[in-house]
Amino acid sequence: MKEHYRLVVTALTVSAKIGFAAYEFSTTSPPTMGGLTVSPSEGVSLITKFDIKSSGWLDENMPLLYEIYIQLEQGLENVLVYGNTNFSSVRLPPGNRELRAFVIDSLGEQVEKRINVEVNDGYENGKIPGKTHLFLLVIKSFGLLFGINLHE
């Protein structure tokens, strides 16, 4: 909520002269009303494409900057989105992963949203995937490493 303030300082000298100074300023609020979504909410590592979107945000101080991170092991984070684009379609590493989104207005006010996504490692019932499935998994992994988009 934007608030307006007026700060007034009045001074009195020893000889009874009065002086004052006034300063008016307004505060700003962070972006509101938005959210963070991931679809699907669970999938298989390096196979499932997760659509991550931070949308619906309102703010008087445009444009908005979007930052979306994924928590990795040992406190590390990987940047999934940075800039004016609020969307990414990515494949994620296995584990119960927390995604954090920051939405920042042009004056630097920000808000944070968090969401979890479950990424399975591709093993079913503790068994190694079949040879064909494993082969496709390896090929897609190499494609991701070299920035090649291999079709589903």
C-alpha positions in Angstrom: 0.0 0.0 0.0 1.4 3.4 -1.0 1.6 5.8 1.8 2.4 9.6 1.8 4.4 11.2 4.6 5.4 14.7 5.5 8.3 15.2 7.9 8.6 18.6 9.6 11.4 19.8 11.8 11.0 23.0 13.8 13.8 24.7 15.6 13.9 27.5 18.1 17.1 29.5 18.6 18.2 30.9 21.9 17.2 34.4 20.7 13.6 33.1 20.1 13.9 32.8 16.3 11.9 30.0 14.8 12.8 28.0 11.7 11.5 24.9 10.1 12.1 22.5 7.2 9.7 20.0 5.6 10.3 16.9 3.5 7.5 15.0 1.8 7.9 11.5 0.5 5.9 8.4 -0.5 6.5 4.8 0.0 5.9 2.1 -2.5 4.6 -1.5 -2.2 5.9 -4.7 -3.8 4.0 -6.3 -6.7 0.8 -8.0 -5.6 -1.9 -10.5 -6.7 0.4 -12.9 -8.6 1.5 -16.5 -8.3 3.9 -19.2 -9.3 2.8 -22.3 -11.1 4.5 -25.5 -12.3 2.9 -28.0 -14.7 3.0 -30.9 -14.2 3.6 -30.9 -10.5 5.7 -34.1 -10.8 7.6 -35.9 -13.5 10.7 -37.8 -14.5 14.2 -36.3 -14.5 15.5 -35.3 -17.9 12.4 -36.5 -19.6 9.4 -34.4 -18.4 9.3 -30.8 -19.5 8.1 -28.6 -16.6 6.3 -25.4 -17.5 7.2 -22.8 -14.9 5.3 -19.5 -14.8 5.1 -16.5 -12.5 2.0 -14.5 -13.6 -0.8 -12.2 -12.6 1.3 -9.6 -10.9 0.1 -6.0 -10.5 2.3 -3.0 -9.7 2.4 0.8 -10.3 6.1 0.7 -11.0 6.6 -1.2 -14.3 8.3 -3.0 -15.9 8.6 -6.0 -13.7 11.7 -8.2 -13.4 11.3 -12.0 -12.9 13.8 -14.3 -11.3 13.1 -18.0 -10.8 15.5 -20.3 -9.1 15.6 -24.1 -8.3 17.2 -25.3 -5.1 19.9 -27.9 -5.7 22.1 -29.8 -3.2 24.3 -28.2 -0.6 22.4 -24.9 -0.7 23.2 -24.2 -4.3 20.7 -22.6 -6.7 20.3 -22.6 -10.5 18.7 -19.7 -12.3 15.8 -20.8 -14.5 14.4 -17.4 -15.4 16.0 -13.9 -15.2 14.6 -10.9 -17.0 11.3 -9.6 -18.4 10.1 -13.1 -19.4 8.0 -14.8 -16.7 8.0 -18.3 -18.2 10.3 -21.2 -18.8 9.9 -24.8 -20.0 12.7 -26.9 -18.6 13.8 -30.4 -17.6 14.8 -30.7 -14.0 17.2 -32.9 -11.9 15.7 -35.6 -9.6 14.4 -34.9 -6.1 11.8 -33.0 -4.3 12.8 -29.5 -5.6 11.8 -26.1 -4.3 11.4 -23.3 -6.8 11.6 -19.7 -5.7 10.4 -16.8 -7.7 11.1 -13.2 -7.1 9.1 -10.4 -8.8 10.8 -7.0 -8.7 9.3 -3.7 -9.7 11.3 -0.8 -11.3 12.0 0.7 -7.8 13.4 -2.5 -6.4 10.5 -3.6 -4.3 10.1 -7.3 -4.5 8.0 -10.3 -3.5 8.9 -13.9 -3.2 6.8 -17.0 -3.9 7.8 -20.7 -3.4 6.5 -24.0 -4.8 7.7 -27.6 -4.7 7.9 -30.0 -7.6 8.6 -33.8 -7.4 11.1 -35.0 -9.9 11.5 -38.8 -10.1 14.8 -40.4 -11.2 13.3 -42.6 -13.8 13.6 -45.8 -11.9 10.4 -47.8 -11.2 10.2 -50.0 -8.2 13.9 -49.8 -7.7 14.7 -51.4 -11.1 16.8 -49.9 -13.7 14.7 -48.7 -16.7 14.6 -51.0 -19.8 17.5 -50.7 -22.3 15.4 -48.6 -24.8 14.2 -46.2 -22.1 17.8 -45.9 -20.7 19.2 -45.3 -24.1 16.7 -42.5 -24.8 17.4 -41.0 -21.3 21.2 -40.9 -22.1 20.6 -39.4 -25.6 18.3 -36.7 -24.1 20.8 -36.0 -21.4 23.6 -35.4 -24.0 21.2 -33.2 -25.9 20.5 -31.1 -22.9 24.3 -30.7 -22.2 24.9 -29.4 -25.7 21.8 -27.3 -25.9 20.1 -29.6 -28.5 16.3 -29.8 -28.2 15.4 -33.4 -28.7 11.7 -34.0 -29.4 9.6 -35.9 -26.9 
